[in-house]
Amino acid sequence: MTDKTTHFGFEQVGWDEKVRRVGAVFDSVADKYDVMNDVMSFGVHRLWKRFALELSGVRKGSRVLDLAGGTGDLAARLARMAGPEGEVVLADINAAMLDVGRARLLDQGIAGNVRFVQANAECLPFPDNHFDCITIAFGLRNVTDKDTALRSMYRVLKPGGRLLVLEFSKPTLPGLAPLYDLYSFKLLPLMGKLIANDAESYKYLAESIRMHPDQNTLRDMMQAAGFEDCSYHNLSGGIVALHRGFKY
């Protein structure tokens, strides 16, 4: 137990309380997570993830960790890229999300080179210098101690390996921010209520995005964790950013 506090959306809570409440959010939305992703992003999340895959450097025989991999849409594509001689570990702290991901990949006949591990990003249960690539898509903002998690990712990455962080960020396109706020705080909870019968979880989603470090701050955090040649690409006017860093 710890007496430290952090944010759960716009609310200040204890660290242990945040872990519990984030878990409850994903327990609630797991079954509707993929449908909501398509609705919320108008399907554009698929293009964001495709861009991440293009910069991943994953090839036949690669060993990949898809962290906060949830329902497995990224892991499925990574598994095809790594091939039967490679390995993809789909890891998520939330058992309900992991169950959905396992069922999806089994249904697609992809699970031959995929392992499923329930794991906390802050203390990854893998050896040092183990993975060629680590991806974390729309998961870092839910991690309580992001600095510790980034150091944990650095530890398990091989020299020459790379980390890709795909995450909501700060709009950079002039005039986009007020429209994005209207969408996030009015429409998102309404969609959550209508589709997932859960407005509160999507209210948290909008708030958690606003509390996440901006593009330059996250780049600096990655550098502080040991990553080199850190850079980012703004996507959809900065609504999403893809950060990349290397371990040498």
Backbone as JSON, one array per atom type, in Angstrom:
{
  "sequence": "MTDKTTHFGFEQVGWDEKVRRVGAVFDSVADKYDVMNDVMSFGVHRLWKRFALELSGVRKGSRVLDLAGGTGDLAARLARMAGPEGEVVLADINAAMLDVGRARLLDQGIAGNVRFVQANAECLPFPDNHFDCITIAFGLRNVTDKDTALRSMYRVLKPGGRLLVLEFSKPTLPGLAPLYDLYSFKLLPLMGKLIANDAESYKYLAESIRMHPDQNTLRDMMQAAGFEDCSYHNLSGGIVALHRGFKY",
  "N": [[0.84, -1.2, 0.0], [0.37, 2.33, -0.58], [0.75, 5.82, 0.28], [0.84, 7.72, -1.64], [-0.5, 10.06, -4.04], [-2.34, 10.37, -7.13], [-3.68, 11.11, -10.39], [-7.0, 10.24, -11.3], [-8.55, 10.47, -14.06], [-9.79, 13.71, -13.76], [-9.75, 13.7, -11.07], [-8.13, 13.53, -7.89], [-6.6, 10.75, -6.48], [-5.58, 7.98, -4.35], [-2.66, 5.99, -5.16], [-3.06, 3.18, -5.16], [-5.81, 3.13, -5.25], [-6.27, 4.2, -7.78], [-5.3, 2.14, -9.45], [-7.19, 0.15, -8.88], [-9.57, 1.39, -9.75], [-9.1, 1.97, -12.46], [-8.89, -0.65, -13.34], [-11.56, -1.45, -12.92], [-12.87, 0.12, -14.82], [-12.01, -1.06, -17.26], [-12.84, -3.67, -16.92], [-15.52, -3.19, -17.2], [-15.84, -2.23, -19.85], [-14.75, -4.1, -21.59], [-16.06, -6.02, -23.33], [-17.24, -4.41, -25.24], [-15.24, -2.93, -26.26], [-13.8, -2.87, -28.75], [-15.79, -2.21, -30.6], [-16.5, 0.32, -29.65], [-14.06, 1.66, -30.09], [-13.99, 1.8, -32.89], [-16.28, 3.37, -33.37], [-15.77, 5.73, -31.86], [-13.44, 6.77, -33.05], [-14.14, 6.93, -35.65], [-13.21, 4.86, -37.16], [-10.6, 5.52, -37.7], [-8.6, 4.78, -35.95], [-7.52, 2.44, -36.85], [-5.85, 3.19, -38.95], [-3.97, 4.72, -37.54], [-2.77, 2.67, -36.04], [-1.77, 1.09, -38.07], [0.24, 2.75, -39.09], [1.96, 2.76, -36.88], [2.78, 0.07, -36.95], [4.21, 0.09, -39.33], [6.48, 1.48, -38.58], [7.64, -0.17, -36.79], [9.67, -2.02, -37.25], [9.47, -4.75, -37.07], [10.06, -8.06, -38.06], [10.32, -11.29, -39.72], [10.88, -13.73, -37.29], [11.21, -11.96, -35.18], [11.0, -10.99, -31.73], [8.4, -9.86, -29.87], [6.82, -7.59, -27.65], [3.61, -6.79, -26.92], [2.28, -4.48, -25.16], [-0.2, -3.7, -22.71], [-2.0, -4.79, -24.39], [-4.59, -5.63, -24.64], [-7.47, -6.26, -26.44], [-6.23, -7.4, -28.59], [-5.93, -6.56, -31.29], [-3.69, -5.25, -32.4], [-1.69, -7.11, -31.71], [-2.41, -9.31, -33.27], [-1.72, -8.55, -35.86], [1.01, -8.07, -35.51], [1.84, -10.66, -34.92], [1.56, -11.94, -37.38], [3.5, -10.58, -38.8], [5.85, -11.29, -37.43], [5.91, -14.01, -37.81], [5.98, -17.7, -37.79], [8.45, -18.39, -36.7], [9.0, -16.36, -35.01], [7.93, -14.54, -32.02], [5.16, -13.27, -30.23], [4.23, -11.56, -27.39], [1.32, -10.99, -25.83], [0.42, -8.77, -23.53], [-1.38, -7.7, -20.67], [-2.67, -5.83, -17.95], [-5.21, -6.24, -17.18], [-7.5, -8.76, -16.65], [-9.99, -9.28, -17.88], [-9.86, -7.91, -20.32], [-7.69, -9.26, -21.45], [-8.75, -11.82, -21.73], [-10.65, -11.36, -23.74], [-8.92, -10.68, -25.83], [-7.45, -13.09, -26.11], [-9.5, -14.86, -26.91], [-10.24, -13.7, -29.33], [-7.89, -13.94, -30.94], [-7.56, -16.7, -30.98], [-9.9, -17.42, -32.35], [-9.25, -16.41, -34.82], [-7.26, -18.07, -35.53], [-4.62, -17.5, -34.9], [-3.02, -17.89, -32.7], [-0.72, -19.47, -32.49], [1.97, -18.49, -32.36], [1.8, -16.76, -30.27], [1.87, -15.6, -26.95], [0.04, -15.21, -23.91], [-0.03, -12.98, -21.31], [-0.73, -11.9, -18.09], [0.15, -8.88, -16.84], [1.82, -6.25, -15.09], [2.76, -3.12, -16.24], [4.63, -1.68, -14.84], [6.32, -3.42, -13.55], [7.58, -5.57, -15.2], [7.37, -9.03, -15.96], [9.66, -10.3, -17.25], [12.8, -11.39, -18.71], [15.91, -9.47, -18.68], [16.85, -7.55, -21.57], [15.32, -8.81, -23.69], [13.32, -8.49, -25.7], [12.8, -7.59, -29.15], [11.18, -5.55, -29.98], [8.86, -3.33, -28.47], [5.5, -2.56, -28.12], [3.03, -0.22, -27.15], [-0.17, 0.66, -27.16], [-2.42, 3.13, -26.68], [-2.43, 2.74, -23.95], [-0.57, 3.67, -22.09], [-1.39, 5.98, -20.76], [-3.04, 5.07, -18.79], [-1.45, 3.92, -16.93], [-0.16, 3.98, -13.65], [2.38, 4.79, -12.53], [4.24, 6.14, -14.69], [6.92, 6.7, -15.3], [8.36, 4.67, -13.97], [7.3, 2.5, -15.37], [8.26, 2.98, -17.98], [11.01, 2.67, -17.54], [11.01, -0.04, -16.9], [10.2, -1.15, -19.32], [12.41, -0.41, -20.86], [14.4, -1.99, -19.68], [13.7, -4.65, -20.4], [13.97, -4.65, -23.1], [15.92, -5.51, -25.95], [19.34, -4.56, -26.71], [19.54, -2.4, -29.45], [16.89, -2.66, -29.92], [13.49, -1.32, -30.13], [11.05, 0.97, -28.8], [7.63, 1.64, -29.18], [5.2, 4.01, -28.64], [1.94, 4.55, -28.86], [-0.43, 6.95, -28.52], [-3.12, 8.99, -27.26], [-2.83, 12.53, -27.54], [-1.84, 16.01, -27.45], [-3.77, 18.3, -29.25], [-2.49, 19.93, -32.13], [-3.2, 21.28, -34.37], [-4.36, 24.35, -35.53], [-7.27, 25.73, -34.04], [-8.44, 23.27, -33.58], [-8.56, 22.3, -30.94], [-10.83, 23.35, -29.29], [-13.03, 22.16, -30.63], [-12.4, 19.49, -30.32], [-12.54, 19.26, -27.56], [-15.31, 19.66, -27.16], [-16.32, 17.41, -28.5], [-15.1, 15.39, -26.93], [-16.02, 15.72, -24.26], [-18.75, 15.92, -24.38], [-19.9, 14.28, -26.47], [-18.51, 11.78, -26.34], [-19.09, 10.53, -23.72], [-21.84, 10.18, -24.15], [-21.92, 8.42, -26.34], [-20.7, 6.25, -25.06], [-22.67, 5.62, -23.2], [-24.82, 4.87, -24.87], [-23.79, 2.76, -26.45], [-22.07, 1.07, -24.93], [-23.37, 1.07, -22.56], [-22.35, 2.62, -20.48], [-21.55, 5.45, -19.41], [-19.83, 6.71, -17.61], [-17.27, 5.49, -17.71], [-16.35, 6.38, -20.15], [-16.34, 9.07, -19.78], [-14.23, 9.17, -17.97], [-12.23, 8.34, -19.78], [-12.01, 10.57, -21.54], [-11.11, 12.5, -19.71], [-8.73, 11.34, -18.82], [-7.14, 11.48, -21.06], [-6.68, 14.23, -21.24], [-5.07, 14.58, -19.03], [-2.77, 13.28, -19.63], [0.76, 13.28, -20.39], [2.05, 15.82, -22.62], [3.3, 15.91, -26.06], [6.1, 16.65, -26.14], [6.81, 16.39, -23.47], [6.41, 13.65, -22.95], [8.3, 12.58, -24.7], [10.63, 13.52, -23.45], [10.42, 12.11, -21.03], [10.79, 9.5, -21.93], [13.45, 9.68, -22.78], [14.67, 10.16, -20.31], [14.29, 7.7, -19.13], [16.16, 6.22, -20.4], [16.03, 5.74, -23.12], [17.09, 6.37, -26.5], [17.55, 8.57, -29.36], [14.92, 9.56, -29.48], [11.74, 10.33, -30.77], [8.77, 11.82, -32.21], [5.66, 11.46, -33.99], [3.05, 13.44, -35.02], [-0.33, 12.65, -35.39], [-3.43, 12.94, -37.09], [-3.72, 15.74, -36.59], [-2.47, 15.99, -34.13], [-4.12, 14.89, -32.24], [-3.56, 12.3, -31.73], [-0.39, 10.83, -31.01], [2.54, 9.22, -32.17], [5.16, 7.95, -30.48], [8.62, 7.14, -30.61], [11.42, 5.31, -29.51], [14.82, 4.21, -28.98], [16.91, 1.52, -27.78], [20.27, 1.34, -27.18]],
  "CA": [[0.0, 0.0, 0.0], [1.12, 3.58, -0.62], [-0.07, 6.99, 0.54], [1.0, 8.66, -2.73], [-1.71, 10.31, -4.81], [-2.2, 10.6, -8.55], [-4.98, 11.51, -10.95], [-7.9, 9.34, -12.01], [-9.22, 11.55, -14.76], [-9.5, 14.98, -13.12], [-9.85, 13.5, -9.63], [-6.94, 13.04, -7.19], [-6.87, 9.53, -5.71], [-4.38, 7.23, -4.0], [-2.13, 5.15, -6.23], [-3.73, 1.88, -5.16], [-7.19, 3.37, -5.67], [-6.27, 4.35, -9.24], [-5.16, 0.8, -10.04], [-8.48, -0.53, -8.73], [-10.61, 2.04, -10.55], [-8.81, 1.72, -13.89], [-9.31, -2.05, -13.57], [-13.02, -1.51, -13.02], [-13.24, 0.69, -16.12], [-11.79, -2.01, -18.36], [-13.77, -4.78, -16.69], [-16.84, -2.77, -17.68], [-15.92, -1.95, -21.29], [-14.0, -5.08, -22.38], [-16.85, -6.66, -24.37], [-17.61, -3.43, -26.26], [-14.06, -2.07, -26.46], [-13.46, -2.72, -30.16], [-16.88, -1.47, -31.25], [-16.37, 1.72, -29.25], [-12.9, 2.23, -30.78], [-14.39, 2.13, -34.26], [-17.25, 4.47, -33.34], [-15.15, 6.95, -31.33], [-12.41, 7.32, -33.96], [-14.66, 6.8, -37.02], [-12.38, 3.85, -37.82], [-9.25, 6.02, -37.99], [-7.61, 4.11, -35.1], [-6.87, 1.39, -37.66], [-4.76, 3.84, -39.68], [-2.94, 5.04, -36.55], [-2.06, 1.44, -35.69], [-1.01, 0.66, -39.26], [1.44, 3.58, -39.12], [2.85, 2.23, -35.84], [3.35, -1.18, -37.43], [5.2, 0.41, -40.37], [7.7, 1.97, -37.94], [8.03, -1.1, -35.71], [10.86, -2.8, -37.59], [9.24, -6.18, -36.81], [10.21, -8.92, -39.24], [10.28, -12.71, -39.4], [11.77, -14.12, -36.21], [11.26, -10.96, -34.11], [10.32, -11.24, -30.46], [7.69, -8.61, -29.66], [5.91, -7.44, -26.51], [2.5, -5.85, -27.12], [1.94, -4.18, -23.78], [-1.56, -3.18, -22.65], [-2.44, -5.26, -25.7], [-6.05, -5.69, -24.6], [-8.27, -7.17, -27.26], [-5.38, -8.15, -29.5], [-5.93, -6.19, -32.71], [-2.3, -5.01, -32.78], [-0.94, -8.36, -31.57], [-2.73, -10.18, -34.4], [-0.91, -8.12, -37.01], [2.41, -8.3, -35.16], [2.09, -12.1, -35.02], [1.75, -12.27, -38.8], [4.78, -10.0, -39.22], [6.94, -12.04, -36.8], [5.91, -15.35, -38.4], [6.05, -18.82, -36.84], [9.75, -18.45, -36.03], [9.02, -15.27, -34.04], [7.02, -14.67, -30.88], [4.5, -12.07, -29.73], [3.63, -11.68, -26.07], [0.24, -10.04, -25.59], [0.37, -8.58, -22.08], [-2.31, -6.69, -20.19], [-2.89, -5.95, -16.52], [-6.63, -6.51, -16.95], [-7.83, -10.13, -17.06], [-11.14, -9.29, -18.79], [-9.37, -7.52, -21.65], [-6.83, -10.34, -21.92], [-9.65, -12.91, -22.16], [-11.21, -10.98, -25.04], [-7.83, -10.79, -26.8], [-7.15, -14.51, -26.34], [-10.6, -15.44, -27.69], [-10.18, -13.15, -30.69], [-6.78, -14.52, -31.7], [-7.87, -18.12, -31.2], [-10.91, -17.46, -33.4], [-8.58, -16.1, -36.09], [-6.25, -19.09, -35.77], [-3.34, -16.81, -34.88], [-2.37, -18.0, -31.39], [0.43, -20.38, -32.48], [3.21, -17.82, -31.96], [1.42, -15.71, -29.32], [1.66, -15.94, -25.53], [-0.82, -14.26, -23.21], [0.52, -12.8, -19.97], [-1.27, -10.81, -17.28], [1.36, -8.24, -16.33], [1.82, -4.82, -14.78], [3.82, -2.46, -17.0], [5.64, -1.11, -13.94], [7.24, -4.48, -13.09], [7.37, -6.6, -16.23], [7.93, -10.32, -15.54], [10.44, -10.84, -18.35], [14.24, -11.21, -18.51], [16.57, -8.31, -19.28], [17.33, -7.66, -22.97], [14.56, -9.97, -24.18], [12.44, -8.22, -26.84], [13.27, -6.74, -30.24], [10.28, -4.41, -30.11], [7.75, -3.22, -27.53], [4.45, -1.62, -28.5], [1.96, 0.04, -26.18], [-1.12, 1.5, -27.88], [-3.53, 3.66, -25.89], [-2.39, 2.12, -22.62], [0.35, 4.3, -21.16], [-2.03, 7.0, -19.93], [-3.71, 4.4, -17.67], [-0.43, 3.41, -16.0], [-0.05, 4.89, -12.52], [3.74, 5.34, -12.48], [4.7, 6.02, -16.08], [8.38, 6.69, -15.33], [8.78, 3.31, -13.61], [6.93, 1.61, -16.47], [9.21, 3.19, -19.09], [12.28, 2.02, -17.18], [10.78, -1.48, -16.99], [10.24, -1.47, -20.75], [13.81, -0.29, -21.31], [15.15, -3.14, -19.15], [13.41, -5.91, -21.1], [14.24, -4.48, -24.52], [17.28, -5.84, -26.37], [20.12, -3.52, -27.39], [19.11, -2.33, -30.85], [15.44, -2.72, -29.98], [12.78, -0.05, -30.12], [9.76, 1.12, -28.15], [6.65, 2.48, -29.85], [4.09, 4.4, -27.78], [0.85, 5.19, -29.6], [-1.28, 7.45, -27.43], [-3.75, 10.3, -27.41], [-1.91, 13.59, -27.15], [-2.38, 17.37, -27.44], [-3.98, 18.8, -30.61], [-1.58, 20.98, -32.59], [-3.82, 21.96, -35.51], [-5.07, 25.54, -35.05], [-8.73, 25.66, -34.01], [-8.93, 21.92, -33.34], [-8.73, 22.0, -29.51], [-12.2, 23.51, -28.77], [-13.9, 21.15, -31.23], [-12.04, 18.21, -29.7], [-13.11, 19.29, -26.2], [-16.75, 19.45, -27.3], [-16.5, 16.0, -28.83], [-14.65, 14.51, -25.85], [-16.76, 15.84, -23.0], [-20.2, 15.83, -24.61], [-20.29, 13.15, -27.31], [-17.93, 10.49, -25.91], [-19.91, 9.86, -22.69], [-23.13, 9.79, -24.73], [-21.65, 7.18, -27.09], [-20.48, 5.2, -24.08], [-23.96, 5.23, -22.61], [-25.67, 4.21, -25.87], [-23.2, 1.54, -27.03], [-21.51, 0.2, -23.88], [-24.17, 1.26, -21.35], [-21.39, 3.04, -19.46], [-21.1, 6.82, -19.69], [-18.78, 7.13, -16.69], [-15.97, 5.02, -18.17], [-15.9, 7.2, -21.27], [-15.99, 10.36, -19.17], [-12.84, 8.98, -17.51], [-11.36, 8.3, -20.96], [-11.76, 11.94, -21.99], [-10.31, 13.2, -18.7], [-7.38, 10.75, -18.76], [-6.4, 12.01, -22.22], [-6.24, 15.59, -20.91], [-4.04, 14.54, -17.98], [-1.59, 12.58, -20.14], [1.82, 14.21, -20.81], [2.03, 16.22, -24.03], [4.27, 15.25, -26.93], [7.49, 16.89, -25.75], [7.02, 15.85, -22.12], [6.57, 12.19, -23.05], [9.62, 12.34, -25.31], [11.63, 13.74, -22.4], [10.3, 11.0, -20.08], [11.43, 8.34, -22.55], [14.9, 9.9, -22.71], [15.07, 10.01, -18.9], [14.27, 6.27, -18.84], [17.32, 5.6, -21.06], [15.87, 5.6, -24.57], [17.83, 7.32, -27.32], [16.94, 8.92, -30.66], [13.47, 9.62, -29.26], [11.04, 11.24, -31.67], [7.34, 11.54, -32.28], [4.92, 11.87, -35.17], [1.68, 13.81, -34.74], [-1.32, 12.07, -36.29], [-4.76, 13.58, -36.97], [-3.61, 17.06, -35.99], [-1.96, 15.91, -32.77], [-5.04, 14.16, -31.37], [-2.77, 11.1, -31.38], [1.02, 10.91, -31.38], [3.33, 8.0, -32.08], [6.52, 8.15, -30.0], [9.53, 6.02, -30.84], [12.74, 5.44, -28.91], [15.68, 3.04, -29.2], [17.88, 1.12, -26.77], [21.55, 1.0, -27.84]],
  "C": [[0.88, 1.26, 0.0], [0.19, 4.74, -0.32], [0.12, 8.05, -0.54], [-0.34, 8.86, -3.44], [-1.36, 10.57, -6.27], [-3.57, 10.96, -9.08], [-5.69, 10.29, -11.53], [-8.85, 10.25, -12.77], [-8.82, 12.86, -14.11], [-9.49, 14.88, -11.6], [-8.52, 13.01, -9.05], [-7.33, 11.85, -6.31], [-5.54, 8.92, -5.29], [-3.95, 6.32, -5.13], [-2.85, 3.81, -6.3], [-5.18, 2.0, -5.62], [-7.26, 3.54, -7.18], [-6.18, 2.99, -9.92], [-6.51, 0.08, -10.01], [-9.53, 0.06, -9.67], [-10.37, 1.91, -12.04], [-9.19, 0.29, -14.24], [-10.8, -2.18, -13.74], [-13.52, -0.95, -14.34], [-13.13, -0.36, -17.22], [-12.55, -3.31, -18.16], [-15.12, -4.46, -17.34], [-16.91, -2.71, -19.2], [-15.33, -3.04, -22.17], [-14.8, -5.63, -23.55], [-17.18, -5.71, -25.53], [-16.42, -2.57, -26.72], [-13.79, -1.83, -27.95], [-14.52, -1.95, -30.92], [-16.76, 0.01, -30.93], [-15.17, 2.38, -29.92], [-13.25, 2.66, -32.2], [-15.32, 3.35, -34.29], [-16.57, 5.78, -32.93], [-14.2, 7.59, -32.32], [-12.87, 7.32, -35.41], [-13.78, 5.86, -37.84], [-10.94, 4.27, -38.03], [-8.19, 5.36, -37.11], [-6.88, 3.01, -35.86], [-5.7, 1.97, -38.46], [-3.63, 4.23, -38.73], [-2.1, 3.8, -36.23], [-1.25, 0.92, -36.87], [0.29, 1.46, -39.38], [2.45, 3.1, -38.08], [3.53, 0.95, -36.3], [4.43, -0.92, -38.48], [6.52, 0.87, -39.77], [8.27, 1.0, -36.91], [9.32, -1.86, -36.0], [10.68, -4.3, -37.36], [9.32, -6.95, -38.11], [10.19, -10.38, -38.78], [11.31, -13.04, -38.32], [11.86, -13.13, -35.06], [10.53, -11.44, -32.87], [9.73, -9.91, -30.0], [6.84, -8.68, -28.4], [4.88, -6.38, -26.86], [1.9, -5.6, -25.75], [0.62, -3.41, -23.73], [-2.28, -3.57, -23.95], [-3.92, -5.56, -25.79], [-6.65, -6.72, -25.51], [-7.51, -7.73, -28.45], [-5.34, -7.71, -30.94], [-4.52, -5.9, -33.22], [-1.48, -6.3, -32.74], [-1.19, -9.3, -32.75], [-1.87, -9.83, -35.61], [0.58, -8.33, -36.74], [2.77, -9.78, -35.3], [2.31, -12.53, -36.47], [3.1, -11.75, -39.28], [5.97, -10.8, -38.67], [7.03, -13.47, -37.34], [6.08, -16.44, -37.36], [7.38, -18.93, -36.12], [9.92, -17.32, -35.02], [8.05, -15.53, -32.89], [6.45, -13.3, -30.53], [3.91, -12.38, -28.36], [2.58, -10.58, -25.95], [0.08, -9.94, -24.07], [-0.61, -7.48, -21.73], [-2.5, -6.91, -18.69], [-4.31, -6.41, -16.19], [-7.03, -7.88, -17.51], [-8.99, -10.16, -18.05], [-10.72, -8.91, -20.21], [-8.53, -8.64, -22.26], [-7.66, -11.53, -22.42], [-10.25, -12.62, -23.52], [-10.14, -11.12, -26.13], [-7.5, -12.23, -27.14], [-8.23, -15.15, -27.21], [-10.54, -14.97, -29.14], [-9.09, -13.83, -31.5], [-6.99, -16.01, -31.95], [-8.89, -18.29, -32.32], [-10.29, -17.24, -34.78], [-7.49, -17.12, -36.43], [-4.83, -18.55, -35.71], [-2.48, -17.18, -33.68], [-1.12, -18.88, -31.36], [1.73, -19.74, -32.01], [2.94, -16.67, -30.97], [1.28, -16.3, -27.93], [0.85, -14.83, -24.89], [-0.37, -14.19, -21.75], [-0.2, -11.64, -19.27], [-0.11, -10.16, -16.55], [1.12, -6.77, -16.09], [3.01, -4.17, -15.48], [4.94, -1.94, -16.11], [6.64, -2.15, -13.44], [7.06, -5.69, -14.0], [8.08, -7.9, -15.85], [8.72, -11.02, -16.64], [11.92, -10.59, -18.09], [14.73, -9.89, -19.11], [16.87, -8.6, -20.76], [16.63, -8.78, -23.74], [13.82, -9.71, -25.49], [13.11, -7.33, -27.88], [12.44, -5.46, -30.35], [9.22, -4.49, -29.01], [6.77, -2.19, -28.08], [3.5, -1.44, -27.32], [1.04, 1.08, -26.82], [-2.29, 1.85, -26.97], [-3.61, 3.0, -24.51], [-1.55, 2.89, -21.62], [-0.35, 5.3, -20.25], [-2.76, 6.38, -18.73], [-2.74, 3.85, -16.63], [-0.21, 4.44, -14.89], [1.31, 5.57, -12.48], [4.4, 5.15, -13.84], [6.22, 5.96, -16.16], [8.92, 5.3, -15.0], [8.47, 2.33, -14.74], [7.89, 1.76, -17.65], [10.56, 2.57, -18.79], [12.16, 0.5, -17.26], [10.8, -1.94, -18.44], [11.66, -1.42, -21.28], [14.61, -1.52, -20.88], [14.94, -4.38, -19.99], [13.64, -5.83, -22.61], [15.7, -4.83, -24.83], [18.02, -4.59, -26.84], [19.82, -3.55, -28.89], [17.62, -2.37, -31.02], [14.79, -1.36, -29.89], [11.46, -0.15, -29.38], [8.89, 2.04, -28.98], [5.49, 2.74, -28.89], [3.08, 5.16, -28.62], [-0.18, 5.64, -28.57], [-1.95, 8.75, -27.84], [-2.81, 11.37, -26.89], [-2.61, 14.94, -27.24], [-2.55, 17.88, -28.87], [-3.05, 19.97, -30.94], [-2.16, 21.78, -33.75], [-4.6, 23.17, -35.0], [-6.59, 25.37, -35.13], [-9.3, 24.29, -33.67], [-9.3, 21.68, -31.87], [-10.16, 22.2, -29.01], [-13.19, 22.51, -29.35], [-13.66, 19.78, -30.59], [-12.58, 18.14, -28.27], [-14.6, 19.03, -26.24], [-17.06, 17.98, -27.57], [-16.21, 15.11, -27.61], [-15.58, 14.52, -24.65], [-18.27, 15.77, -23.17], [-20.58, 14.54, -25.35], [-19.77, 11.81, -26.82], [-18.76, 9.82, -24.81], [-21.27, 9.41, -23.22], [-22.98, 8.5, -25.54], [-21.46, 6.02, -26.13], [-21.77, 4.69, -23.47], [-24.79, 4.42, -23.61], [-25.12, 2.86, -26.31], [-22.73, 0.56, -25.96], [-22.29, 0.27, -22.58], [-23.3, 1.72, -20.17], [-20.84, 4.42, -19.83], [-19.89, 7.19, -18.85], [-17.38, 6.71, -17.17], [-15.44, 5.89, -19.3], [-15.71, 8.66, -20.86], [-14.56, 10.28, -18.63], [-11.87, 8.98, -18.68], [-10.99, 9.71, -21.4], [-10.86, 12.68, -21.0], [-8.88, 12.66, -18.66], [-6.52, 11.24, -19.92], [-5.85, 13.4, -21.9], [-5.12, 15.59, -19.88], [-2.75, 13.87, -18.44], [-0.53, 13.59, -20.57], [1.72, 14.56, -22.29], [3.22, 15.61, -24.77], [5.71, 15.42, -26.44], [7.79, 16.32, -24.37], [7.22, 14.35, -22.17], [7.9, 11.83, -23.7], [10.73, 12.49, -24.26], [11.6, 12.61, -21.36], [10.96, 9.75, -20.63], [12.95, 8.47, -22.51], [15.42, 9.71, -21.3], [15.12, 8.54, -18.5], [15.42, 5.53, -19.52], [17.21, 5.49, -22.57], [16.6, 6.71, -25.31], [17.12, 7.52, -28.66], [15.41, 8.98, -30.55], [12.84, 10.69, -30.17], [9.56, 10.93, -31.63], [6.76, 12.06, -33.59], [3.5, 12.22, -34.72], [0.76, 13.23, -35.82], [-2.68, 12.75, -36.03], [-4.69, 14.89, -36.2], [-3.14, 17.06, -34.55], [-2.93, 15.27, -31.79], [-4.37, 12.89, -30.87], [-1.32, 11.37, -31.78], [1.65, 9.53, -31.24], [4.75, 8.38, -31.68], [7.36, 6.92, -30.25], [10.87, 6.33, -30.18], [13.49, 4.13, -29.02], [16.53, 2.76, -27.95], [19.15, 0.69, -27.48], [22.51, 0.37, -26.87]]
}
